[in-house]
Amino acid sequence: MRSRLPLLAIFPVTVLTLVLGAPFVVGNHPVRWDSGSVLPRVVIGDSKDSPTPSTDGTGKAPASSSSGSPSTSTKALEVAKPWKQGMAQWGVQLYWEEESPLRSDAFIEKQARKHAKYLVGLGANSVSLSFPYYIKNSTADVLSTGAKTPSPERLQKVLKIFKDAGFRTTLRPIMDEKTLKQSNGWRGNIDPASRSAWFASYEKLITPYLEAAEKAKANTFVIGTELNSLEGDVGWDKVVASAEKTFSGEISYDANWDNYVTRRINMPVNHLGVDAYFPIKVPDTAPVEDLVTGWNKWLDKKATGPLPNILVSETGIGAMNGAYHAPGDFYVKRAVNPQVQANWYRAVCEVVQDRKMQGIYWWSLWFDDDPNTKPDDKVASRLDFAGRPLSEKAIKSCFTSDYAGPGTTTAS
């Protein structure tokens, strides 16, 4: 039976006087340049080991893997170790905006299989499919889909492809921020003129997507993402109750990292993810252990020791100089530094394992992109990891590690 979790009250809470006064308590979310948060914000090998060649410079993925997992050429759509309850979630956020003119169903199915094959090569067992919805301005109480919002039917097709390949699947609506940028806005500080109208509009908007998630047998539906200003509102009770009647899987909420460390996340769900972009003041040459220390200092502000009920629902960092100081900075394109990104990935993986967390979802893959090609750093986000051999090697090392997950001893 669902209870209103004092979602983070199950851990000892540290008083955060310094954090509450810090200038970074504005949220951050690195969606593409034309739909992300206003930034800057202070918020936060060889072919055997990597799914892309590290020496030929083409960025093309090999036809097969020589690791112990099944070859991606002969078993392209089969997860080596399908996720089961209690296992770690090793995943990626796959962000989908529809292109104009609209791509055919055949194209999206082919594209989904291409991403599935790539993720199998990385050793992933989970995928979260994020998609945008829209708001007119920060005080609006009407929400809507748009031309770039995939239909429930098309999302269902893609979810099914991943499900059939053995992936744990999540569907995650996320508020697009283009209309909020003019007022220096962010989804985490919207202030609807009528909250009751906002929640009624939101329930109406997401219901068809909950139905699609149910038909595709998705594991999780994220009821909200980084909506700091609305957390704890009684309006969520009706939205979640309605969602649970429609969708039989897990209903979760993804909190932004600043709220996670500064307050109790009071939402009527049983599962919590954290979108984690903790800034760490270290030089680009910092070793992995310094990054681990930095992450642990942040997490210790909430609770010390194991965090078996917490999932890193989204994290990433730019492959560039200076990124440790603002990991979620999507817009700035400083000098490319792949080692910065790779070391960050290794550090986060180590923290998740040491603290027995539920897993990681890396931000991100863009649905219409080819993950097997090297990113064009003149236009691509520095947060892109596909086609960066050092980063792919770090991810694969994490996803194929011996860490089974926080609940494997009782897994069914």
KEMI-11374 format. One line per 8 residues: their letters; for each residue x negated, y, z negated of C-alpha. Coordinates in Angstrom, 2 decimals, m for minus. Layout:
BEGIN
A = X,Y,Z | ...
***
This chain:
BEGIN
MRSRLPLL = 0.00,0.00,0.00 | m1.34,3.39,0.98 | m2.23,5.78,m1.78 | m3.38,9.37,m1.62 | m7.10,8.92,m2.01 | m8.94,11.50,m3.95 | m11.03,10.27,m1.08 | m14.25,11.28,m2.57
AIFPVTVL = m13.27,11.26,m6.19 | m14.27,7.63,m6.38 | m17.84,8.85,m6.62 | m19.39,10.96,m9.36 | m19.20,14.57,m8.19 | m22.02,17.04,m8.63 | m21.21,20.68,m9.33 | m22.33,22.61,m6.26
TLVLGAPF = m22.83,26.18,m7.31 | m25.67,26.81,m4.88 | m23.97,25.11,m1.95 | m20.76,27.06,m2.36 | m22.64,30.28,m1.95 | m24.67,29.22,1.03 | m24.12,30.95,4.36 | m23.60,27.74,6.30
VVGNHPVR = m20.17,26.96,4.90 | m18.70,27.58,8.28 | m18.00,24.42,10.16 | m19.64,23.11,13.23 | m18.74,20.65,15.92 | m20.81,20.14,19.05 | m18.30,19.66,21.83 | m19.48,20.82,25.28
WDSGSVLP = m20.55,24.42,25.86 | m17.09,25.45,26.96 | m15.17,23.79,24.15 | m17.38,23.64,21.09 | m17.78,25.69,17.96 | m19.22,29.15,18.12 | m22.93,28.79,17.52 | m25.52,29.20,16.32
RVVIGDSK = m24.22,28.09,12.95 | m26.36,26.94,10.11 | m24.23,23.92,9.20 | m24.79,21.72,9.94 | m41.09,2.12,24.51 | m40.96,m0.46,26.89 | m38.10,m2.15,28.75 | m37.88,m4.91,26.20
DSPTPSTD = m36.87,m2.47,23.48 | m35.08,0.20,25.45 | m32.10,0.05,27.79 | m33.85,2.49,30.14 | m37.40,2.38,31.43 | m39.83,4.54,29.48 | m42.50,4.92,32.11 | m41.10,5.25,35.62
GTGKAPAS = m39.30,8.53,35.03 | m36.14,7.56,36.87 | m34.02,7.07,33.76 | m32.24,4.14,35.43 | m31.20,1.26,33.22 | m32.62,m2.18,33.94 | m30.32,m4.87,35.25 | m30.84,m7.03,32.20
SSSGSPST = m32.30,m7.05,28.74 | m35.12,m9.26,27.57 | m34.11,m8.96,23.94 | m32.38,m11.69,21.99 | m28.91,m10.35,22.88 | m27.04,m11.52,25.98 | m28.18,m10.08,29.29 | m26.11,m7.08,30.34
STKALEVA = m26.23,m8.37,33.91 | m24.64,m11.74,33.22 | m22.49,m10.74,30.27 | m22.05,m7.05,31.01 | m18.80,m6.70,29.09 | m19.37,m8.90,26.09 | m20.54,m7.53,22.74 | m23.26,m9.76,21.32
KPWKQGMA = m21.79,m9.74,17.81 | m18.17,m8.54,17.88 | m17.19,m6.46,14.88 | m15.37,m8.12,12.02 | m14.03,m6.69,8.77 | m16.90,m5.74,6.45 | m19.52,m5.47,9.18 | m21.35,m2.24,9.94
QWGVQLYW = m19.83,m0.09,12.68 | m22.58,0.66,15.18 | m20.96,3.01,17.64 | m20.84,6.04,19.88 | m18.36,8.88,20.33 | m17.19,8.78,23.94 | m15.68,12.19,24.79 | m13.15,12.33,27.62
EEESPLRS = m11.87,15.41,29.40 | m9.97,14.82,32.64 | m11.58,16.29,35.73 | m9.80,18.19,38.49 | m8.64,16.79,40.82 | m7.51,13.91,38.66 | m9.66,10.81,38.96 | m7.93,7.62,40.04
DAFIEKQA = m7.10,4.83,37.62 | m9.60,2.66,39.50 | m12.31,5.24,38.82 | m11.63,5.49,35.10 | m11.57,1.71,34.72 | m14.88,1.44,36.54 | m16.31,4.24,34.43 | m15.15,2.57,31.21
RKHAKYLV = m16.85,m0.66,32.23 | m20.03,1.23,33.05 | m20.09,2.73,29.55 | m19.21,m0.62,27.99 | m22.13,m2.26,29.78 | m24.48,0.50,28.64 | m23.32,0.19,25.01 | m23.71,m3.57,25.10
GLGANSVS = m27.31,m2.94,26.14 | m27.80,m0.69,23.11 | m26.44,m3.34,20.76 | m23.32,m1.35,19.83 | m20.22,m3.06,18.48 | m17.92,m0.02,18.19 | m16.69,2.90,20.26 | m14.63,5.96,19.34
LSFPYYIK = m12.73,7.59,22.19 | m12.31,11.32,21.51 | m10.04,13.55,23.60 | m8.93,17.21,23.42 | m5.69,18.92,22.52 | m5.09,22.67,22.46 | m3.96,25.63,20.37 | m3.25,29.16,21.63
NSTADVLS = m5.04,30.98,18.84 | m6.05,30.58,15.20 | m2.59,31.50,13.85 | m0.51,29.55,16.37 | 1.77,26.81,15.11 | 2.38,25.07,18.44 | m0.05,22.45,19.75 | m0.18,21.03,23.23
TGAKTPSP = m1.95,18.79,25.67 | m3.54,20.33,28.75 | m4.86,19.53,32.19 | m8.01,18.06,30.63 | m6.14,15.87,28.13 | m6.04,12.22,29.25 | m2.55,10.74,29.24 | m1.66,8.10,26.65
ERLQKVLK = m1.39,5.54,29.45 | m4.89,6.22,30.77 | m6.39,6.18,27.29 | m4.66,2.87,26.68 | m6.31,1.39,29.80 | m9.76,2.48,28.64 | m9.24,1.30,25.07 | m8.18,m2.11,26.37
IFKDAGFR = m11.35,m2.46,28.45 | m13.49,m1.86,25.39 | m11.30,m4.08,23.22 | m11.50,m6.92,25.73 | m15.29,m6.60,25.68 | m15.33,m7.18,21.92 | m15.76,m3.59,20.70 | m14.17,m2.17,17.59
TTLRPIMD = m12.08,0.72,18.96 | m11.01,4.10,17.57 | m8.84,6.79,19.13 | m9.60,10.33,17.96 | m7.79,13.54,18.99 | m9.88,16.66,18.45 | m8.79,20.29,18.73 | m10.47,22.10,21.61
EKTLKQSN = m11.84,25.50,20.60 | m12.04,27.56,23.80 | m9.13,29.74,22.73 | m10.67,30.27,19.30 | m14.07,31.47,20.50 | m12.96,35.04,21.18 | m12.22,35.54,17.50 | m15.36,33.71,16.39
GWRGNIDP = m13.04,30.89,15.44 | m13.45,27.24,14.66 | m10.92,24.46,14.24 | m11.79,24.24,10.56 | m10.46,27.69,9.69 | m7.19,27.95,11.63 | m4.34,29.56,9.69 | m0.98,28.70,11.30
ASRSAWFA = 1.77,31.27,10.85 | 4.07,28.41,9.87 | 2.44,25.32,8.51 | 5.64,23.32,8.64 | 5.98,24.15,12.35 | 2.31,23.27,12.94 | 2.69,19.84,11.37 | 5.95,19.16,13.22
SYEKLITP = 4.25,20.09,16.50 | 1.23,17.95,15.70 | 3.34,14.91,14.82 | 5.20,15.25,18.11 | 1.92,15.62,20.04 | 0.11,12.59,18.62 | 2.99,10.10,18.52 | 2.57,8.94,22.15
YLEAAEKA = m1.15,8.49,21.51 | m0.44,6.42,18.41 | 1.83,4.27,20.56 | m0.97,3.86,23.12 | m3.43,2.92,20.36 | m0.97,0.33,19.07 | m0.45,m1.20,22.52 | m4.21,m1.36,23.06
KANTFVIG = m4.67,m2.95,19.60 | m7.12,m0.26,18.54 | m8.61,m0.64,15.07 | m8.39,2.99,13.96 | m6.54,6.19,14.73 | m8.14,9.36,13.37 | m5.25,11.50,12.16 | m7.34,14.67,12.02
TELNSLEG = m10.85,15.91,12.68 | m12.63,18.76,10.87 | m9.44,20.61,9.91 | m10.91,22.08,6.72 | m8.26,24.75,6.16 | m5.40,22.23,6.30 | m6.89,19.52,4.10 | m4.70,18.74,1.11
DVGWDKVV = m1.56,20.27,2.63 | 1.63,18.33,1.83 | 2.45,18.43,5.54 | 0.06,15.55,6.08 | 2.27,13.19,4.06 | 5.00,13.15,6.69 | 2.54,13.03,9.59 | 0.68,10.06,8.12
ASAEKTFS = 3.87,8.25,7.10 | 5.17,8.60,10.65 | 1.84,7.45,12.07 | 1.88,4.33,9.92 | 5.30,3.38,11.27 | 3.96,3.61,14.82 | 0.44,2.28,14.46 | m0.43,m0.87,12.52
GEISYDAN = m4.18,m0.25,12.36 | m6.27,1.93,10.10 | m5.36,5.61,9.73 | m8.41,7.71,8.89 | m9.55,11.31,8.63 | m12.91,12.77,9.71 | m14.11,15.56,7.43 | m16.71,18.13,8.33
WDNYVTRR = m19.97,17.78,6.43 | m19.68,21.11,4.59 | m16.36,20.21,2.98 | m17.62,16.74,2.20 | m20.41,18.02,m0.03 | m18.54,20.97,m1.57 | m15.06,19.73,m2.38 | m12.77,16.79,m2.84
INMPVNHL = m11.21,15.71,0.46 | m7.58,15.21,m0.51 | m5.86,13.48,2.39 | m3.16,10.75,2.32 | m5.30,8.15,4.07 | m7.39,5.26,2.84 | m10.42,5.75,5.07 | m12.80,8.68,5.46
GVDAYFPI = m15.37,9.58,8.05 | m17.87,12.40,7.78 | m19.06,14.43,10.78 | m22.60,14.92,9.49 | m24.94,17.63,10.77 | m27.01,18.35,7.68 | m29.64,21.07,8.31 | m33.09,20.17,7.04
KVPDTAPV = m35.85,22.77,6.79 | m38.80,20.77,8.06 | m41.13,21.28,11.03 | m40.75,19.45,14.32 | m43.70,17.26,13.33 | m42.03,16.02,10.15 | m42.23,12.23,9.67 | m39.11,10.11,9.43
EDLVTGWN = m39.45,9.81,5.65 | m39.09,13.59,5.25 | m35.86,13.51,7.23 | m34.59,10.65,5.06 | m35.35,12.71,1.98 | m33.49,15.67,3.45 | m30.37,13.64,4.18 | m30.40,12.08,0.73
KWLDKKAT = m30.61,15.48,m0.92 | m27.46,16.51,0.89 | m25.59,13.30,0.10 | m26.67,13.45,m3.55 | m24.73,16.70,m3.90 | m21.59,14.58,m3.69 | m22.74,11.30,m5.22 | m25.92,9.35,m5.78
GPLPNILV = m26.41,5.71,m4.90 | m24.46,3.53,m2.46 | m21.57,5.01,m0.44 | m19.79,1.89,0.83 | m16.53,3.72,1.55 | m18.07,6.41,3.73 | m18.55,6.24,7.50 | m20.79,8.62,9.47
SETGIGAM = m18.05,9.20,12.02 | m20.12,11.60,14.08 | m23.72,12.76,14.05 | m26.39,13.76,16.50 | m29.15,16.26,17.15 | m30.69,18.07,20.08 | m33.83,16.66,21.68 | m35.61,19.99,21.31
NGAYHAPG = m37.90,22.03,19.11 | m36.32,23.50,15.99 | m33.34,21.16,15.99 | m33.80,19.94,12.41 | m32.75,23.39,11.18 | m29.38,23.21,13.01 | m28.69,19.66,14.24 | m25.30,20.43,15.79
DFYVKRAV = m26.46,23.38,17.87 | m24.99,22.53,21.28 | m25.65,25.79,23.06 | m29.29,26.68,22.59 | m31.67,25.02,25.03 | m35.12,25.27,23.54 | m38.11,23.28,24.78 | m37.25,19.60,25.12
NPQVQANW = m38.77,17.41,22.42 | m37.50,13.81,22.62 | m39.42,12.77,19.51 | m37.34,15.13,17.35 | m34.15,13.38,18.41 | m35.59,9.87,18.10 | m36.98,10.48,14.61 | m33.65,11.91,13.48
YRAVCEVV = m31.83,8.82,14.70 | m34.25,6.55,12.86 | m33.88,8.55,9.66 | m30.07,8.56,9.73 | m30.00,4.83,10.37 | m32.31,4.25,7.41 | m30.09,6.36,5.14 | m26.92,4.57,6.24
QDRKMQGI = m28.49,1.20,5.51 | m30.14,2.18,2.23 | m26.92,3.66,0.92 | m24.79,0.79,2.23 | m22.52,3.03,4.29 | m19.98,1.74,6.80 | m21.88,2.70,9.92 | m22.66,5.44,12.46
YWWSLWFD = m21.09,6.93,15.57 | m23.55,8.99,17.64 | m22.44,12.14,19.43 | m22.02,11.56,22.31 | m21.43,10.12,25.74 | m19.42,12.19,28.24 | m16.87,9.93,29.92 | m17.46,11.11,33.48
DDPNTKPD = m21.25,10.97,33.21 | m23.41,8.04,34.25 | m25.19,6.89,31.08 | m27.86,5.17,33.17 | m29.34,8.37,34.55 | m31.82,10.78,33.04 | m30.18,14.02,31.83 | m30.83,17.17,33.82
DKVASRLD = m32.19,19.40,31.09 | m31.43,22.54,33.09 | m27.71,21.99,32.52 | m27.30,19.07,30.11 | m26.81,19.45,26.40 | m29.87,18.75,24.34 | m27.62,16.51,22.23 | m27.32,14.06,25.12
FAGRPLSE = m29.21,10.87,24.33 | m28.38,8.65,27.30 | m31.40,8.46,29.59 | m33.84,9.49,26.85 | m35.96,6.35,26.30 | m37.25,7.23,22.81 | m33.74,7.96,21.56 | m32.26,4.86,23.16
KAIKSCFT = m34.99,2.75,21.62 | m34.24,4.22,18.17 | m30.52,3.57,18.58 | m31.06,0.00,19.75 | m33.44,m0.67,16.87 | m30.74,0.55,14.49 | m27.86,m1.31,16.09 | m29.77,m4.61,16.23
SDYAGPGT = m31.20,m4.34,12.70 | m30.59,m6.88,9.95 | m28.13,m4.61,8.10 | m24.82,m6.43,8.25 | m22.60,m3.85,6.54 | m21.27,m2.84,3.13 | m18.62,m5.55,2.90 | m20.05,m8.64,4.52
TTAS = m19.94,m10.69,1.34 | m16.15,m10.51,1.35 | m15.54,m10.25,5.08 | m12.92,m12.52,6.56
***
